[in-house]
């Protein structure tokens, strides 16, 4: 039985990833430029592909639709992006390093949540 707390959690968690997907698509030029600077192969494809993973994962969580597959898609996104795009330990500029450190640890926490949800 779904409780109100569970429904709010689905909206917040799934909605977060859908919002990030929309951001990927609407700012694809900027994100492609950043991916290029991080030496990601086929950066445009990577940005759009990661946006699709975010969107499908978020929709699956939000609507409780193929939830395990949705969570796997989100895990794939988080593992790939966290260790390549937010590798703060390789960065020299203190501001950029701090920003990416925050993003890295946030993504690890999100990955932990995804893994926990896979058990339910």
C-alpha positions as CSV (number, residue, x, y, z in Angstrom):
1,X,0.0,0.0,0.0
2,X,1.3,3.4,-1.0
3,X,1.4,5.9,1.8
4,X,1.4,9.7,1.4
5,X,5.0,9.8,2.4
6,X,5.9,7.2,-0.3
7,X,4.0,9.2,-2.9
8,X,5.8,12.4,-2.0
9,X,9.1,10.6,-2.1
10,X,8.3,9.3,-5.6
11,X,7.4,12.8,-6.7
12,X,10.6,14.3,-5.3
13,X,13.0,11.6,-6.3
14,X,11.6,10.9,-9.8
15,X,10.9,14.6,-10.4
16,X,14.6,15.4,-9.6
17,X,15.8,13.2,-12.3
18,X,13.2,14.4,-14.8
19,X,14.2,18.0,-14.1
20,X,17.9,17.0,-14.6
21,X,16.9,15.4,-17.9
22,X,15.1,18.5,-19.1
23,X,18.2,20.5,-18.1
24,X,20.4,18.1,-20.2
25,X,18.2,18.6,-23.3
26,X,17.7,22.4,-22.9
27,X,21.4,23.1,-22.1
28,X,22.9,20.4,-24.3
29,X,25.3,22.8,-26.0
30,X,26.8,23.9,-22.7
31,X,26.9,20.4,-21.4
32,X,28.5,19.1,-24.6
33,X,31.2,21.8,-24.3
34,X,31.9,20.8,-20.7
35,X,31.9,17.1,-21.7
36,X,34.4,17.9,-24.5
37,X,36.6,19.7,-22.0
38,X,36.5,16.6,-19.8
39,X,37.6,14.5,-22.8
40,X,34.4,12.5,-23.0
41,X,34.3,10.5,-26.2
42,X,31.4,11.5,-28.5
43,X,30.3,14.3,-26.0
44,X,27.1,15.2,-27.8
45,X,25.9,11.6,-27.8
46,X,27.0,11.2,-24.2
47,X,25.0,14.3,-23.1
48,X,21.8,13.2,-25.0
49,X,22.3,9.6,-23.9
50,X,22.7,10.6,-20.3
51,X,19.6,12.8,-20.6
52,X,17.6,9.8,-21.9
53,X,18.8,7.7,-18.9
54,X,17.8,10.5,-16.5
55,X,14.4,10.9,-18.2
56,X,13.5,7.2,-18.4
57,X,14.7,6.6,-14.9
58,X,12.9,9.5,-13.4
59,X,9.6,8.7,-15.2
60,X,9.9,5.1,-14.0
61,X,10.4,6.1,-10.4
62,X,7.7,8.8,-10.6
63,X,5.0,6.6,-12.0
64,X,6.2,3.3,-10.5
65,X,6.6,1.9,-14.0
66,X,9.3,-0.8,-14.6
67,X,10.8,0.5,-11.4
68,X,13.8,-1.9,-11.2
69,X,14.8,-1.1,-14.8
70,X,14.3,2.7,-14.1
71,X,16.6,2.4,-11.1
72,X,19.2,0.4,-13.1
73,X,19.2,3.2,-15.7
74,X,19.7,5.8,-12.9
75,X,22.6,3.7,-11.4
76,X,24.3,3.5,-14.8
77,X,24.0,7.3,-15.2
78,X,25.2,8.0,-11.7
79,X,28.2,5.7,-11.9
80,X,29.3,6.9,-15.3
81,X,28.9,10.6,-14.6
82,X,30.1,10.7,-11.0
83,X,33.5,9.3,-11.7
84,X,34.2,11.1,-15.0
85,X,32.5,14.5,-14.9
86,X,33.0,15.2,-11.2
87,X,36.5,13.8,-10.6
88,X,37.4,16.7,-8.3
89,X,40.7,15.1,-7.3
90,X,42.0,15.9,-10.8
91,X,41.1,19.6,-10.7
92,X,43.4,22.5,-9.9
93,X,41.1,25.5,-9.6
94,X,39.8,25.6,-6.0
95,X,36.3,26.9,-7.0
96,X,35.8,24.2,-9.7
97,X,37.3,21.6,-7.4
98,X,34.9,22.5,-4.6
99,X,31.9,22.5,-6.9
100,X,32.7,19.1,-8.3
101,X,33.4,17.7,-4.9
102,X,29.9,18.7,-3.9
103,X,28.5,17.1,-7.1
104,X,30.5,14.0,-6.6
105,X,29.3,13.4,-3.1
106,X,25.7,14.3,-4.0
107,X,25.8,11.8,-6.8
108,X,27.2,9.1,-4.5
109,X,24.4,9.7,-2.0
110,X,21.9,9.5,-4.9
111,X,23.5,6.3,-6.0
112,X,23.1,4.9,-2.5
113,X,19.4,5.8,-2.5
114,X,19.0,4.1,-5.9
115,X,20.7,1.0,-4.6
116,X,18.5,1.0,-1.5
117,X,15.3,1.4,-3.6
118,X,16.4,-1.6,-5.7
119,X,15.8,-3.8,-2.6
120,X,12.2,-2.7,-2.2
